[in-house]
Amino acid sequence: MAVMNTFCDDMFSTLASEAGALARANGGKTCSTKCVRSAVALTLPAGLAKHAATEMNKAVTRFGHWSAL
């Protein structure tokens, strides 16, 4: 279980630092969904990145629905 926790922590920190670097490169101070999507595409292999992008789009759509209420 500790191995999986370490893997998830490492993946999160890698994606977060890549998204932050992309946000800074674009002159922004916050990470947009575009920055996160680009970080996922740059970090993960193609098939896994495509699946992650699909799941991210579903989550953003659900969040947008609930935050509008």
C-alpha positions as CSV (number, residue, x, y, z in Angstrom):
1,M,0.0,0.0,0.0
2,A,2.9,2.4,0.8
3,V,4.3,1.8,-2.7
4,M,1.0,2.9,-4.3
5,N,0.8,5.9,-2.1
6,T,4.4,6.9,-3.1
7,F,3.6,6.4,-6.7
8,C,0.4,8.6,-6.5
9,D,2.3,11.3,-4.6
10,D,5.2,11.3,-7.1
11,M,2.7,11.4,-10.1
12,F,0.8,14.3,-8.5
13,S,4.0,16.3,-7.8
14,T,5.3,15.7,-11.4
15,L,2.0,16.7,-13.0
16,A,1.6,19.7,-10.7
17,S,5.1,21.0,-11.3
18,E,4.7,20.5,-15.1
19,A,1.4,22.3,-15.1
20,G,2.9,25.1,-13.0
21,A,5.8,25.5,-15.4
22,L,3.4,25.7,-18.3
23,A,1.3,28.3,-16.5
24,R,4.4,30.4,-15.8
25,A,5.5,30.0,-19.4
26,N,2.2,31.4,-20.6
27,G,2.5,34.4,-18.2
28,G,-0.2,33.3,-15.8
29,K,-0.2,32.7,-12.1
30,T,-2.8,29.9,-11.9
31,C,-3.1,26.6,-13.6
32,S,-6.0,26.3,-16.0
33,T,-7.5,23.1,-17.3
34,K,-5.5,23.7,-20.5
35,C,-2.2,23.7,-18.5
36,V,-3.2,20.5,-16.6
37,R,-4.3,18.8,-19.9
38,S,-1.0,19.7,-21.5
39,A,1.0,18.5,-18.5
40,V,-0.8,15.2,-18.6
41,A,-0.1,14.9,-22.4
42,L,3.6,15.6,-21.8
43,T,4.1,13.4,-18.8
44,L,2.0,10.2,-19.4
45,P,2.2,7.7,-22.3
46,A,-0.2,8.3,-25.2
47,G,-2.9,5.8,-24.3
48,L,-2.9,6.7,-20.6
49,A,-2.9,10.4,-21.4
50,K,-5.9,10.0,-23.7
51,H,-7.9,8.2,-21.0
52,A,-6.8,10.7,-18.3
53,A,-8.0,13.6,-20.6
54,T,-11.4,11.9,-21.1
55,E,-11.8,11.5,-17.3
56,M,-10.7,15.0,-16.7
57,N,-13.3,16.4,-19.1
58,K,-16.0,14.4,-17.4
59,A,-14.9,15.7,-14.0
60,V,-14.8,19.3,-15.2
61,T,-18.2,19.0,-16.7
62,R,-19.7,17.6,-13.5
63,F,-18.0,20.3,-11.4
64,G,-19.3,23.0,-13.8
65,H,-22.8,21.6,-13.4
66,W,-22.7,21.5,-9.6
67,S,-21.0,24.9,-9.2
68,A,-23.7,26.5,-11.4
69,L,-26.5,25.5,-8.9
